[in-house]
Amino acid sequence: MVLSWGRGEDGQLGHGDADERAQPHAVHALLNTEISSVICGAEYSVALSRERQEVYSWGWCARARAGA
């Protein structure tokens, strides 16, 4: 399960909004996905599913920072 919290103004927490979270919350879009690694930047996050061979990214994607 992927949890995130903190500053969310750029969508980097993965909750579909720009709200700040003081406590850890599950990233619901990834609840049924086995995530093997997560990397977080100041304005984006990236998760890897080795099982599905997929990469997920979210947050501020200017200049392809989040791979978009």
Backbone atoms as SQL, in Angstrom:
CREATE TABLE atoms (id INTEGER PRIMARY KEY, chain TEXT, resi INTEGER, resn TEXT, atom TEXT, x REAL, y REAL, z REAL);
INSERT INTO atoms VALUES
  (1, 'A', 1, 'MET', 'N', 0.850, -1.182, 0.000),
  (2, 'A', 1, 'MET', 'CA', 0.000, 0.000, 0.000),
  (3, 'A', 1, 'MET', 'C', 0.891, 1.239, 0.000),
  (4, 'A', 2, 'VAL', 'N', 0.539, 2.192, -0.846),
  (5, 'A', 2, 'VAL', 'CA', 1.264, 3.460, -0.912),
  (6, 'A', 2, 'VAL', 'C', 0.511, 4.483, -0.070),
  (7, 'A', 3, 'LEU', 'N', 1.216, 5.106, 0.852),
  (8, 'A', 3, 'LEU', 'CA', 0.669, 6.168, 1.701),
  (9, 'A', 3, 'LEU', 'C', 1.417, 7.456, 1.401),
  (10, 'A', 4, 'SER', 'N', 0.723, 8.578, 1.494),
  (11, 'A', 4, 'SER', 'CA', 1.400, 9.854, 1.323),
  (12, 'A', 4, 'SER', 'C', 0.803, 10.896, 2.251),
  (13, 'A', 5, 'TRP', 'N', 1.615, 11.899, 2.557),
  (14, 'A', 5, 'TRP', 'CA', 1.193, 13.001, 3.411),
  (15, 'A', 5, 'TRP', 'C', 2.148, 14.159, 3.205),
  (16, 'A', 6, 'GLY', 'N', 1.743, 15.330, 3.639),
  (17, 'A', 6, 'GLY', 'CA', 2.574, 16.530, 3.510),
  (18, 'A', 6, 'GLY', 'C', 1.925, 17.558, 2.620),
  (19, 'A', 7, 'ARG', 'N', 2.758, 18.363, 1.968),
  (20, 'A', 7, 'ARG', 'CA', 2.304, 19.431, 1.080),
  (21, 'A', 7, 'ARG', 'C', 1.813, 18.823, -0.224),
  (22, 'A', 8, 'GLY', 'N', 0.614, 19.182, -0.653),
  (23, 'A', 8, 'GLY', 'CA', 0.046, 18.586, -1.853),
  (24, 'A', 8, 'GLY', 'C', -0.329, 19.579, -2.929),
  (25, 'A', 9, 'GLU', 'N', 0.183, 20.785, -2.870),
  (26, 'A', 9, 'GLU', 'CA', -0.288, 21.841, -3.776),
  (27, 'A', 9, 'GLU', 'C', -0.053, 21.555, -5.250),
  (28, 'A', 10, 'ASP', 'N', 0.834, 20.661, -5.584),
  (29, 'A', 10, 'ASP', 'CA', 1.081, 20.322, -6.986),
  (30, 'A', 10, 'ASP', 'C', 0.524, 18.951, -7.365),
  (31, 'A', 11, 'GLY', 'N', -0.273, 18.356, -6.481),
  (32, 'A', 11, 'GLY', 'CA', -0.846, 17.042, -6.755),
  (33, 'A', 11, 'GLY', 'C', 0.100, 15.893, -6.501),
  (34, 'A', 12, 'GLN', 'N', 1.256, 16.169, -5.917),
  (35, 'A', 12, 'GLN', 'CA', 2.287, 15.150, -5.737),
  (36, 'A', 12, 'GLN', 'C', 1.939, 14.077, -4.709),
  (37, 'A', 13, 'LEU', 'N', 0.870, 14.272, -3.950),
  (38, 'A', 13, 'LEU', 'CA', 0.484, 13.248, -2.974),
  (39, 'A', 13, 'LEU', 'C', -0.343, 12.134, -3.610),
  (40, 'A', 14, 'GLY', 'N', -0.939, 12.395, -4.764),
  (41, 'A', 14, 'GLY', 'CA', -1.678, 11.362, -5.477),
  (42, 'A', 14, 'GLY', 'C', -3.101, 11.146, -5.024),
  (43, 'A', 15, 'HIS', 'N', -3.696, 12.148, -4.382),
  (44, 'A', 15, 'HIS', 'CA', -5.067, 12.012, -3.895),
  (45, 'A', 15, 'HIS', 'C', -6.090, 12.707, -4.783),
  (46, 'A', 16, 'GLY', 'N', -5.654, 13.229, -5.917),
  (47, 'A', 16, 'GLY', 'CA', -6.582, 13.869, -6.842),
  (48, 'A', 16, 'GLY', 'C', -6.957, 15.292, -6.479),
  (49, 'A', 17, 'ASP', 'N', -6.216, 15.874, -5.543),
  (50, 'A', 17, 'ASP', 'CA', -6.479, 17.257, -5.156),
  (51, 'A', 17, 'ASP', 'C', -5.158, 17.935, -4.810),
  (52, 'A', 18, 'ALA', 'N', -5.233, 19.149, -4.335),
  (53, 'A', 18, 'ALA', 'CA', -4.032, 19.905, -3.966),
  (54, 'A', 18, 'ALA', 'C', -3.998, 20.188, -2.470),
  (55, 'A', 19, 'ASP', 'N', -4.706, 19.365, -1.700),
  (56, 'A', 19, 'ASP', 'CA', -4.785, 19.580, -0.255),
  (57, 'A', 19, 'ASP', 'C', -3.549, 19.060, 0.472),
  (58, 'A', 20, 'GLU', 'N', -3.258, 19.698, 1.583),
  (59, 'A', 20, 'GLU', 'CA', -2.184, 19.244, 2.460),
  (60, 'A', 20, 'GLU', 'C', -2.730, 18.153, 3.377),
  (61, 'A', 21, 'ARG', 'N', -1.931, 17.140, 3.656),
  (62, 'A', 21, 'ARG', 'CA', -2.331, 16.053, 4.550),
  (63, 'A', 21, 'ARG', 'C', -1.341, 15.988, 5.717),
  (64, 'A', 22, 'ALA', 'N', -1.842, 16.091, 6.938),
  (65, 'A', 22, 'ALA', 'CA', -0.989, 16.020, 8.125),
  (66, 'A', 22, 'ALA', 'C', -0.712, 14.569, 8.532),
  (67, 'A', 23, 'GLN', 'N', -1.603, 13.666, 8.145),
  (68, 'A', 23, 'GLN', 'CA', -1.477, 12.249, 8.491),
  (69, 'A', 23, 'GLN', 'C', -1.383, 11.419, 7.205),
  (70, 'A', 24, 'PRO', 'N', -0.756, 10.249, 7.254),
  (71, 'A', 24, 'PRO', 'CA', -0.687, 9.384, 6.065),
  (72, 'A', 24, 'PRO', 'C', -2.071, 8.953, 5.588),
  (73, 'A', 25, 'HIS', 'N', -2.257, 8.995, 4.264),
  (74, 'A', 25, 'HIS', 'CA', -3.491, 8.556, 3.604),
  (75, 'A', 25, 'HIS', 'C', -3.106, 7.631, 2.460),
  (76, 'A', 26, 'ALA', 'N', -3.912, 6.614, 2.231),
  (77, 'A', 26, 'ALA', 'CA', -3.668, 5.694, 1.120),
  (78, 'A', 26, 'ALA', 'C', -3.890, 6.402, -0.213),
  (79, 'A', 27, 'VAL', 'N', -3.056, 6.070, -1.183),
  (80, 'A', 27, 'VAL', 'CA', -3.252, 6.539, -2.555),
  (81, 'A', 27, 'VAL', 'C', -4.211, 5.538, -3.200),
  (82, 'A', 28, 'HIS', 'N', -5.491, 5.893, -3.254),
  (83, 'A', 28, 'HIS', 'CA', -6.550, 4.965, -3.658),
  (84, 'A', 28, 'HIS', 'C', -6.383, 4.419, -5.072),
  (85, 'A', 29, 'ALA', 'N', -5.813, 5.187, -5.973),
  (86, 'A', 29, 'ALA', 'CA', -5.637, 4.720, -7.352),
  (87, 'A', 29, 'ALA', 'C', -4.693, 3.522, -7.435),
  (88, 'A', 30, 'LEU', 'N', -3.881, 3.311, -6.399),
  (89, 'A', 30, 'LEU', 'CA', -2.909, 2.212, -6.419),
  (90, 'A', 30, 'LEU', 'C', -3.245, 1.096, -5.430),
  (91, 'A', 31, 'LEU', 'N', -4.426, 1.115, -4.841),
  (92, 'A', 31, 'LEU', 'CA', -4.765, 0.140, -3.801),
  (93, 'A', 31, 'LEU', 'C', -4.693, -1.307, -4.280),
  (94, 'A', 32, 'ASN', 'N', -5.054, -1.590, -5.505),
  (95, 'A', 32, 'ASN', 'CA', -5.044, -2.965, -6.012),
  (96, 'A', 32, 'ASN', 'C', -3.820, -3.266, -6.866),
  (97, 'A', 33, 'THR', 'N', -2.768, -2.481, -6.685),
  (98, 'A', 33, 'THR', 'CA', -1.547, -2.648, -7.467),
  (99, 'A', 33, 'THR', 'C', -0.381, -2.898, -6.519),
  (100, 'A', 34, 'GLU', 'N', 0.377, -3.950, -6.794),
  (101, 'A', 34, 'GLU', 'CA', 1.567, -4.230, -5.984),
  (102, 'A', 34, 'GLU', 'C', 2.679, -3.280, -6.423),
  (103, 'A', 35, 'ILE', 'N', 3.039, -2.361, -5.547),
  (104, 'A', 35, 'ILE', 'CA', 4.070, -1.368, -5.837),
  (105, 'A', 35, 'ILE', 'C', 5.375, -1.824, -5.184),
  (106, 'A', 36, 'SER', 'N', 6.445, -1.852, -5.972),
  (107, 'A', 36, 'SER', 'CA', 7.728, -2.311, -5.454),
  (108, 'A', 36, 'SER', 'C', 8.665, -1.175, -5.079),
  (109, 'A', 37, 'SER', 'N', 8.422, 0.031, -5.612),
  (110, 'A', 37, 'SER', 'CA', 9.307, 1.154, -5.321),
  (111, 'A', 37, 'SER', 'C', 8.571, 2.464, -5.538),
  (112, 'A', 38, 'VAL', 'N', 8.880, 3.457, -4.705),
  (113, 'A', 38, 'VAL', 'CA', 8.304, 4.801, -4.841),
  (114, 'A', 38, 'VAL', 'C', 9.433, 5.812, -4.708),
  (115, 'A', 39, 'ILE', 'N', 9.414, 6.801, -5.582),
  (116, 'A', 39, 'ILE', 'CA', 10.379, 7.900, -5.521),
  (117, 'A', 39, 'ILE', 'C', 9.584, 9.193, -5.463),
  (118, 'A', 40, 'CYS', 'N', 9.945, 10.072, -4.536),
  (119, 'A', 40, 'CYS', 'CA', 9.214, 11.334, -4.363),
  (120, 'A', 40, 'CYS', 'C', 10.139, 12.520, -4.546),
  (121, 'A', 41, 'GLY', 'N', 9.685, 13.467, -5.345),
  (122, 'A', 41, 'GLY', 'CA', 10.374, 14.738, -5.485),
  (123, 'A', 41, 'GLY', 'C', 9.567, 15.806, -4.782),
  (124, 'A', 42, 'ALA', 'N', 10.007, 17.031, -4.885),
  (125, 'A', 42, 'ALA', 'CA', 9.303, 18.129, -4.221),
  (126, 'A', 42, 'ALA', 'C', 7.929, 18.378, -4.834),
  (127, 'A', 43, 'GLU', 'N', 7.768, 18.087, -6.140),
  (128, 'A', 43, 'GLU', 'CA', 6.521, 18.405, -6.829),
  (129, 'A', 43, 'GLU', 'C', 5.917, 17.230, -7.588),
  (130, 'A', 44, 'TYR', 'N', 6.466, 16.046, -7.435),
  (131, 'A', 44, 'TYR', 'CA', 5.957, 14.877, -8.159),
  (132, 'A', 44, 'TYR', 'C', 6.319, 13.603, -7.407),
  (133, 'A', 45, 'SER', 'N', 5.667, 12.515, -7.778),
  (134, 'A', 45, 'SER', 'CA', 5.969, 11.199, -7.225),
  (135, 'A', 45, 'SER', 'C', 5.898, 10.179, -8.348),
  (136, 'A', 46, 'VAL', 'N', 6.674, 9.105, -8.218),
  (137, 'A', 46, 'VAL', 'CA', 6.707, 8.041, -9.209),
  (138, 'A', 46, 'VAL', 'C', 6.676, 6.714, -8.463),
  (139, 'A', 47, 'ALA', 'N', 5.870, 5.765, -8.947),
  (140, 'A', 47, 'ALA', 'CA', 5.787, 4.439, -8.341),
  (141, 'A', 47, 'ALA', 'C', 6.007, 3.387, -9.426),
  (142, 'A', 48, 'LEU', 'N', 6.669, 2.300, -9.056),
  (143, 'A', 48, 'LEU', 'CA', 6.974, 1.216, -9.981),
  (144, 'A', 48, 'LEU', 'C', 6.276, -0.056, -9.539),
  (145, 'A', 49, 'SER', 'N', 5.593, -0.696, -10.481),
  (146, 'A', 49, 'SER', 'CA', 5.015, -2.012, -10.250),
  (147, 'A', 49, 'SER', 'C', 5.801, -3.001, -11.096),
  (148, 'A', 50, 'ARG', 'N', 6.665, -3.774, -10.471),
  (149, 'A', 50, 'ARG', 'CA', 7.423, -4.789, -11.212),
  (150, 'A', 50, 'ARG', 'C', 6.505, -5.897, -11.693),
  (151, 'A', 51, 'GLU', 'N', 5.502, -6.228, -10.883),
  (152, 'A', 51, 'GLU', 'CA', 4.559, -7.274, -11.228),
  (153, 'A', 51, 'GLU', 'C', 3.842, -6.971, -12.547),
  (154, 'A', 52, 'ARG', 'N', 3.372, -5.734, -12.707),
  (155, 'A', 52, 'ARG', 'CA', 2.652, -5.326, -13.923),
  (156, 'A', 52, 'ARG', 'C', 3.567, -4.724, -14.975),
  (157, 'A', 53, 'GLN', 'N', 4.821, -4.485, -14.605),
  (158, 'A', 53, 'GLN', 'CA', 5.787, -3.817, -15.477),
  (159, 'A', 53, 'GLN', 'C', 5.246, -2.465, -15.938),
  (160, 'A', 54, 'GLU', 'N', 4.776, -1.674, -14.952),
  (161, 'A', 54, 'GLU', 'CA', 4.220, -0.356, -15.225),
  (162, 'A', 54, 'GLU', 'C', 4.831, 0.675, -14.280),
  (163, 'A', 55, 'VAL', 'N', 4.901, 1.899, -14.765),
  (164, 'A', 55, 'VAL', 'CA', 5.362, 3.034, -13.971),
  (165, 'A', 55, 'VAL', 'C', 4.211, 4.029, -13.880),
  (166, 'A', 56, 'TYR', 'N', 3.948, 4.535, -12.695),
  (167, 'A', 56, 'TYR', 'CA', 2.886, 5.514, -12.443),
  (168, 'A', 56, 'TYR', 'C', 3.544, 6.799, -11.969),
  (169, 'A', 57, 'SER', 'N', 3.069, 7.930, -12.463),
  (170, 'A', 57, 'SER', 'CA', 3.614, 9.214, -12.015),
  (171, 'A', 57, 'SER', 'C', 2.490, 10.221, -11.859),
  (172, 'A', 58, 'TRP', 'N', 2.690, 11.153, -10.941),
  (173, 'A', 58, 'TRP', 'CA', 1.677, 12.184, -10.694),
  (174, 'A', 58, 'TRP', 'C', 2.344, 13.383, -10.056),
  (175, 'A', 59, 'GLY', 'N', 1.648, 14.496, -10.116),
  (176, 'A', 59, 'GLY', 'CA', 2.172, 15.750, -9.580),
  (177, 'A', 59, 'GLY', 'C', 2.390, 16.753, -10.692),
  (178, 'A', 60, 'TRP', 'N', 3.266, 17.715, -10.451),
  (179, 'A', 60, 'TRP', 'CA', 3.549, 18.764, -11.427),
  (180, 'A', 60, 'TRP', 'C', 4.478, 18.205, -12.484),
  (181, 'A', 61, 'CYS', 'N', 3.999, 18.142, -13.714),
  (182, 'A', 61, 'CYS', 'CA', 4.725, 17.469, -14.790),
  (183, 'A', 61, 'CYS', 'C', 5.396, 18.413, -15.782),
  (184, 'A', 62, 'ALA', 'N', 5.612, 19.653, -15.417),
  (185, 'A', 62, 'ALA', 'CA', 6.273, 20.582, -16.330),
  (186, 'A', 62, 'ALA', 'C', 7.657, 20.044, -16.698),
  (187, 'A', 63, 'ARG', 'N', 8.012, 20.178, -17.935),
  (188, 'A', 63, 'ARG', 'CA', 9.309, 19.722, -18.459),
  (189, 'A', 63, 'ARG', 'C', 9.520, 18.229, -18.258),
  (190, 'A', 64, 'ALA', 'N', 8.436, 17.485, -18.290),
  (191, 'A', 64, 'ALA', 'CA', 8.475, 16.004, -18.207),
  (192, 'A', 64, 'ALA', 'C', 9.114, 15.494, -16.920),
  (193, 'A', 65, 'ARG', 'N', 9.029, 16.260, -15.845),
  (194, 'A', 65, 'ARG', 'CA', 9.613, 15.834, -14.573),
  (195, 'A', 65, 'ARG', 'C', 9.046, 14.503, -14.080),
  (196, 'A', 66, 'ALA', 'N', 7.756, 14.309, -14.277),
  (197, 'A', 66, 'ALA', 'CA', 7.130, 13.083, -13.786),
  (198, 'A', 66, 'ALA', 'C', 6.982, 12.041, -14.901),
  (199, 'A', 67, 'GLY', 'N', 7.713, 12.213, -15.973),
  (200, 'A', 67, 'GLY', 'CA', 7.700, 11.245, -17.050),
  (201, 'A', 67, 'GLY', 'C', 6.557, 11.388, -18.030),
  (202, 'A', 68, 'ALA', 'N', 5.737, 12.405, -17.857),
  (203, 'A', 68, 'ALA', 'CA', 4.581, 12.581, -18.746),
  (204, 'A', 68, 'ALA', 'C', 4.967, 13.313, -20.009);
